Amino acid sequence: MASIASQLIFHPAVSQGLKFGGTTLGRDKTYRAIQYFARFYAWYLLSKGDKLDAARWTALKGHLGTARKLMRLGKPLEHLQAALRASLSSGPIEETLTTVARQIGYFGYLSYDAIVWAHSIKFIALSPETAKTVTKRAFQFWFAGIIFSLVHGVLKAARLAKEAKSLQSSRTWGEKDLAAEAGRETRLAAVESARKSNRQQLVIDLLDVSIPATGAGLANVNEGTLGILGLISSLLGAKAQWQAVNGKK
């Protein structure tokens, strides 16, 4: 019995799960997935007329949202630093500009989101109208950040595709070209890896964009659809973090 327990406790999947959960991003993606599932399920229960169970899932969604806001309190500065680093980079100017704009958008979103959190725990008191305005402003910045992220992703995808095509067509032959060929293969592998990551981020942004668009009053997507979209994007983000933490491609 002890042997079975040891095998379960020290199973590689358990160790990998603990490693994933030990990261702030890993916990955030887990909470986010549950939060958006709760958002969908509360909507589903309400559509069936089950108000009592719907209230439980709505409460879970709200508490997880508050917890995630607390976890993100320091992130506005991270995005400001990322914007500054991007502005000093030597990459393509259009990608640099969209990166800086994206990071500023996320800085604004998370800054207003921190005010929303402080109000939700009654640390500060805002009038109903002010609270509504602050929440809407947070969604507007989030929406702007995602739009710039999408533009950046499209520009980067085009550049990487062009680079990959150039590398594939510049293959060399002969023993004298072995070193050049090895360098080309290494660069091509790096470009393909970057393309894969960029495609995944584009998919996540496309799934997420309707959430702040609805919150900002620019779209009108129902709670069930937003819940499903948020759940899928959360699972994709969690998968990427799992692979990053556990050294898998």
N, C-alpha and C positions, 0 to 999 in steps of 0.2 A: 504493500500500500504506500509505504514511504517512497519507494522507488518511482511509482506512478506519479505521486505528488511532485517529486523532484523533477521528473521529466516534463510535467506540465508547467511548473513554475519557471524552469530554466529553458523552456522551449525557445528557439530563436525568434519565433513570431512574438512571444511575450516580451523578450528583450528589445526587439525592434519597436514594439508598441510603446514601451516605457521610454525609449530613446526619443521617439516621436513626440510623446506627451510631455517630455522634459523640456521641449522648446516652446517659447511663447507663441510662435507662429503655429506650431502644431496644435496647441490647446485652442488657439483662436479659431482655427479652421474647424476643429471638432465642435466647439460651441456654436459656430456659425451654421454648420450643417444642421445641428439639432434645432437651432433657432428658426431657420427657414422651413424645416420640416414641420415644426410646431405652427408656423404661420399658415402653411398649406392645410394642415390637419384641422386647425381651428376653423378655417374657412369652410372646409368640407363638412365638419360637424354642424356648423351654423346652417349650411345649405340643407342639412337633413333635419333641422329643427331641434338639435340636441344642444341647447344653450348651456346646460350645466357642465358637460364635459368640454365644450368649446371654451368656456371661461378658464378651465384648468390649463388648457394648452396655450391660451392667450397670455395667461399669467407667466407660464414658463418662457414663452417667447419674450415677454417684457423683461423678466429678470435676467435672462441670458444676454439680451441687448444691453442692459445696464452694466452687467459684468464685463462685457466686451469693451464698452466705452471706458471703463476704469483701466483695463489693460492697455488701452491706446493713449493714455494721457501724455506720454512723452513723445509720441510719434510725430507731432507737428514739426518739432525741431529736426527729426531725422529727415523729413521731406525737404526742409529748408537746406540742410546740408547737402542732400542729394541734388537739389536745384543748383546750388553753388558749384558743386563738383562738375555737374553737367555743363554749366556755363564756361568752365575752364577747360573742358575737354577739346580735343582736336578732331572730333568726328564731323560728319557731314552737317552743314549748318542747319538744314531743315529738320534733321533728327535732333540736333542739339536744342533748337528752339521749342520743338514739341515736347521734348523731355523736361525742359525747364518749366514750360507752361503746365504740364501734367503734374509735376511735383508741387508747384504753387497751388494748383487746384486742390490737391490732396491736403496741403498745409491748411488752406482755408476751411476745407471740409472738417478736418479733425479738430481745428481750433474752435469752430462753432459747435462741433459735436461735444467738446469738453464742457462748454457752457450748458448745453442741453443736459448732460450728465449731472452737473452741479445743481441744476434746477430740479432734476428728477429726484435727487436724494435730499432736496430741501436745504442744501448748503447755501444757496442763494435763492432769492425770491424774485420771480419775474411775473409781470402781469400776463394774463392769458394771451393777449395780442402780441406782446413782446416775445413770449415763448414760442408762439406760432411762427413769428417772423424769423427768429433765430433758427428754428428747425428747418424752415423752408430755405434759408440761406445756406445751411449746411448741405442740403440736398442739391442746391444749385452749384455749389463748389464741387461736390462729388461728381455731378453730371459733367461739368466742364472738364474735370480731371480725366474721366473715362473717355470723353470725346477726343481730347488731345492724345490719350493713350492709344486710341484706335487709329488716329491719323499717323502717329508715330509708328505703330505696328505695320500699317500698310506701306509706309515709306521704307521701313527697314526690310520688309518682306521683298519688295522690289529690288532693293540694293543687294540683298543676300542671294536672290535668285540669279541676278546678273553675274555676281561674283562666282557662284557655283557653276554656272554655264561656262564662264571663262576658264575656270580651273579644269572642268571636264574636257574642254576642247584643247587644252594646252598640254596634254599628256605627252611625255617624252619617251624615247626608246633608246635602247643601247646601254651597255655597261657603264659608259662614261657619264650617263645621265642618272645613275641610280640615286645619288644624293639629292639631286633636284627633284626627282620623282617622289622620293620619300617625303621631302618637304611639301610637295604639292598635295600628296595624299593626307598628310597631317593637317594642312590648312583646309582641305576639302572636308575632312571629318569635323573640324571645328565649325565650319560654316554650316554644315548640315545639322549639327547639334544646336547651333544658334537659331536656325530656321525652325526647328522643331519646338524650341522654347517659345519663339515668337508666335508661332501658330497657336500654341496652347494659350498664350496670354490674350491673343485676339479673340479666341473662342470665349474665354472667361469674361472679357470686357463686353462682348456682344450679349452674353447671357445676363450680365449685371446692369447694363445701361438703362433698362426699363425701370429698375428699382428707384434710382434717384430721379429719373425723368418723371415718374409718377409722384414721388414725394415733392418735387418742385412744381407740380401742376402742369407739366408739359405733356403728359400722357395720362391715360386713364386705364391702367391694367389692373385687373381684379387681384385680390389677395391670394387666391389659390395659385394663379399663374406666377405671381411674384415669388411665392413660396417655393414652387417647383424650380424656377429659374435660379433662385438663390441657392437651393439645395444642390443642384447640379454643379454650379460654379464653385461651391464650397468643396464638393468632393473632388473636383479637378485640382483645386488648389491644395487640398490635403494630400492628394496623390503625388503632386510635384514635391511637396515638403517631405513626404515619406521617403521618396527616392533620393532627395538631397541629403537627408539625415542619415539614411542607411546605405549611402554610396551606391545606389542603383541608377542605371540610365533608363 
